[in-house]
Amino acid sequence: MITVEDPEVDNSSYEFDHRSVDVGSLKTLDTNRQSRYSERCYNSVENTDNTDKYRVEIHWVSPKQSDKKQRVRLRAMVAENSEVWYVGENLTIELGKDTTKPLDSPPFPPVDSCNLCSEARYEVIFKGHWSRMSHPRNYPIKPDNNGYSHLVGASHSYKYILWQEGDKASPGLKKLAEQRDISVIEREIINAMSVHNGTRTLIRGKRRDHPYMFEPSHSLFRVDRIHHLFSLVIAMKPSPDWFLGVTRFELCTELGWLESHELPLYPWDAGTMDGISYESATSSTQPVDTVDRVAVGSFDKESPFYQMNLNDLKPFGHLQVRRLDVYPLVGDDCVEGINEHEGSQEQEAGSENVEEVIEEPLIQAIKQDPSLQEDNCALSEWSEWSKCAPDTGYCGMGTQLRSRYRNDRKVYFETYQDQEDFQDGYKSQANMAANCRQKQDGALIESQNCFVDCL
């Protein structure tokens, strides 16, 4: 017999109800029917008959939720006959919860406030690694249909959450994960743009389909003292509702803006569709589940992750984030001063990367100064409409965007190519800024429907 239990049962009274503590469960995988679930003892597996046995395989499934300090004990009893049996330390294992961070965790935890007296510009690069060679089990039969959605996300404040483990998927994430359609999640990000909270920059990179799945997808974004985190997602095709991504990645550190970091990406389950494998039949999850890891370690042989540990699973992609520029805040009241580690600039954005990003619809980052209280805050003319981006596929209905800015330059966009140009542009508008009132004379970003010919 094998039993899983709470070690505290030894220190409790006779009335201790060990079923009140979630210790996980035992699962028997015997194909020869040598073991069965015990009807006499809770959370136990026992032999089916008294024939000689040399090996019995039992799997323990950990509890879904548990305290970091919780411990679980697995205890076995082996009987030779009705009079000779064995128990003790050699047949007992006690397990503690693994508190190490998952491999795809950001390097720093989110902080609710950032005291850096500067802003920074970053490049994020996604490289996919999903292939028959790296993930052979139940790989899609028709690889020509494989692909990644657009890379989409935002730089945002501490309180904003694009997606998070344990939360239900938003309508935008649901549509992205199920259909690779970014239109709804983009609108959610744009609607949340705010000076004092919410999002600042829409992050968007190219979609990659077979045979170009291994080509990188780039995007630029900006962060500041309020919007110092970023989150993003990339949907996988085919899959029930799986996606790759990172959430609440903190860029503000005690030593300044994070210089660079690379982390592996593993699939997440949006919790909206049921499906075992990439191409398995799907149905809506009822009731809707929360965002969670895909079922790594599944007991279903149809799963690509059958009896697999996350640490043994090869990444489905890598995400690299690197700092390009740091912009000190001129004229702002910064208590902490400018950190000496923030002064360096890295002019590593090559022309090829710039072209890669410009082809995508451009959503500009907004920074406003609430101290402007005078009248006559003029708005610039609207920019040209961005290239029409299909909502799904390569053609059909899509969306175009255009933007404008306030001429005081206290509202500015990603138009400066280097530090010197930024400083000159900022200082030359200092007098105008003193007489400019921050007013909501219409939107700074507009969108319209468009159509891409399918010729």
PEHUJO-V82122 format. One record per pair of residues at least 4 apart in sequence whose C-alpha atoms are under 7 Angstrom apart, sorted by the first residue. I is the first residue (numbers start at 1). J is the second residue. Records with the same first field share a line. If there is no record, write none. Layout:
# PEHUJO-V82122
I: J, J
This chain:
# PEHUJO-V82122
1: 44, 45, 46, 47, 76, 77, 78
2: 44, 45, 46, 75, 76, 77
3: 43, 44, 45, 74, 75, 76
4: 23, 43, 44, 73, 74, 75
5: 23, 72, 73, 74
6: 18, 23, 71, 72, 73
7: 71, 72, 73
8: 12
9: 16, 18
12: 16
22: 63
23: 62, 63, 72
24: 61, 62, 63
25: 43, 60, 61, 62
26: 43, 58, 59, 60, 61
27: 58, 59, 60
28: 35, 57, 58, 59
29: 57, 58
30: 34, 35, 57
34: 47, 48
35: 45, 46, 47, 48
36: 45, 46, 47, 48
37: 44, 45, 46
38: 44, 45, 46
66: 70
68: 97, 99
69: 97
70: 96, 97
71: 94, 95, 96, 97
72: 94, 95, 96
73: 93, 94, 95
74: 92, 93, 94
75: 91, 92, 93
76: 87, 91, 92
77: 86, 87
78: 85, 86, 87
79: 84, 85, 86
80: 84, 85
81: 85
87: 91
88: 92
101: 105
103: 264
104: 263, 264, 265
106: 249
108: 250
109: 250
110: 248, 249, 250
111: 158
112: 158
114: 225, 226, 252
115: 225, 336
116: 225, 256, 336, 338
117: 328, 329, 334, 336, 337, 338
118: 224, 326, 327, 328, 329
119: 223, 224, 225, 326, 327, 328
120: 222, 223, 224, 325, 326, 327
121: 221, 222, 223, 323, 324, 325, 326
122: 220, 221, 222, 321, 322, 323, 324
123: 219, 220, 221, 321, 322, 323, 324
124: 218, 219, 220, 320, 321, 322
125: 216, 217, 218, 219, 319, 320, 321
126: 216, 217, 218, 318, 319, 320
127: 214, 215, 216, 217, 317, 318, 319
128: 213, 214, 316, 317, 318
129: 214, 315, 316, 317
130: 134, 135, 316, 317
131: 135
132: 136, 139
134: 314
135: 139
137: 304
138: 304
140: 278, 279
144: 210
145: 210
146: 209, 210, 237, 238
147: 208, 209, 210, 213, 236, 237
148: 207, 208, 209, 234, 235, 236, 237
149: 180, 207, 208, 234, 235, 236
150: 204, 205, 206, 207, 234
151: 204, 205, 206, 207, 232, 233, 234
152: 203, 204, 205, 232, 233, 234
153: 202, 203, 204, 231, 232, 233
154: 189, 199, 200, 201, 202, 203, 230, 231, 232
155: 199, 200, 201, 202, 221, 222, 223, 227, 228, 229, 230, 231
156: 160, 198, 199, 200, 227, 228, 229, 230
157: 197, 198, 199, 226, 227, 228, 229
158: 229
160: 198
162: 231
163: 169, 247
164: 247, 291
165: 291, 292
166: 290, 291, 292
167: 290, 291
168: 289, 290, 291
169: 173, 174, 270, 290, 291
170: 174
171: 175
172: 176, 184, 185, 188
173: 177, 185
174: 178, 270, 272
175: 179, 180, 181
176: 180, 181, 182, 235
177: 235, 241, 242, 243, 270
178: 240, 241
180: 235
181: 391, 392
182: 186, 391
183: 187, 391
184: 188
185: 189
186: 190
187: 191
188: 192
189: 193, 199, 202
192: 198, 199
193: 198, 199, 200
194: 198, 199, 200
195: 367, 368
196: 226
197: 226
199: 227
200: 227, 365, 366
201: 221, 222, 363, 364, 365
202: 363
203: 219, 220, 221
204: 219
205: 217, 218, 219, 357, 360
206: 217
208: 212, 213
209: 213
218: 356, 357
219: 357
222: 365
223: 227, 228
224: 228
228: 250, 251, 252
229: 248, 249, 250, 251
230: 247, 248, 249, 250
231: 246, 247, 248, 249
232: 245, 246, 247
233: 243, 244, 245, 246
234: 243, 244, 245
235: 242, 243, 244
236: 242, 243
238: 278, 279
239: 277, 278, 279
240: 273, 274, 275, 278, 282
241: 269, 270, 272, 273
242: 267, 268, 269, 270
243: 267, 268, 269
244: 265, 266, 267, 268
245: 265
251: 257, 258
252: 256, 257, 258
253: 257, 258
255: 341
256: 339, 341, 342
257: 342
258: 323
259: 322, 323
260: 321, 322, 323
261: 320, 321, 322
262: 318, 319, 320, 321
263: 318, 319, 320
264: 315, 317, 318, 319
265: 315, 316, 317, 318
266: 315, 316
267: 293, 294
268: 292, 293, 294
269: 291, 292, 293, 294
270: 290, 291, 292
271: 285, 288, 289, 290, 291
272: 284, 285, 288, 289
273: 282, 283, 284, 285
274: 282, 283, 284, 285
275: 280, 281, 282
276: 280, 302, 303
277: 302, 303, 304
285: 289
295: 305
296: 305, 306, 308, 309, 310
297: 305, 306, 307, 308, 309
298: 303, 305, 306, 307
299: 306, 307
300: 306
301: 306
308: 312, 313
309: 313
324: 345, 346, 347, 348
325: 345, 346
326: 342, 343, 345
327: 419
349: 353, 354
350: 354
351: 355
352: 356
353: 357
354: 358
355: 359
358: 362
360: 387
361: 386, 387, 389, 400, 401
362: 386
364: 413, 414
365: 413, 414
366: 411, 412, 413
367: 410, 411, 412
368: 410, 411
369: 410
370: 438
372: 433, 434, 436, 437, 438
373: 436, 437, 438
374: 435, 436, 437
375: 435, 436, 437
376: 436, 437
377: 406, 436, 437, 438
378: 406, 407
379: 404, 405, 406, 407
380: 404, 405, 406, 407
381: 404
382: 402, 403, 404
383: 402, 403, 404
384: 402
385: 400, 401, 402
386: 400, 401, 402
387: 400
388: 398, 399, 400, 450, 451, 452
389: 398, 399, 400
390: 394, 395, 396, 397, 398, 399, 452
391: 397, 398, 399
395: 452, 453, 454
396: 451, 452, 453, 454
397: 450, 451, 452
398: 449, 450, 451
399: 447, 448, 449, 450
400: 447, 448, 449, 450
401: 446, 447, 448
402: 445, 446, 447
403: 444, 445, 446
404: 444, 445
405: 411, 412, 444
406: 411
408: 429, 432, 433, 436
409: 426, 429
410: 433
416: 421, 422
417: 421
418: 422
419: 423
420: 424
421: 425
422: 426
423: 427
424: 428
425: 429
426: 430
429: 433
430: 434
432: 436
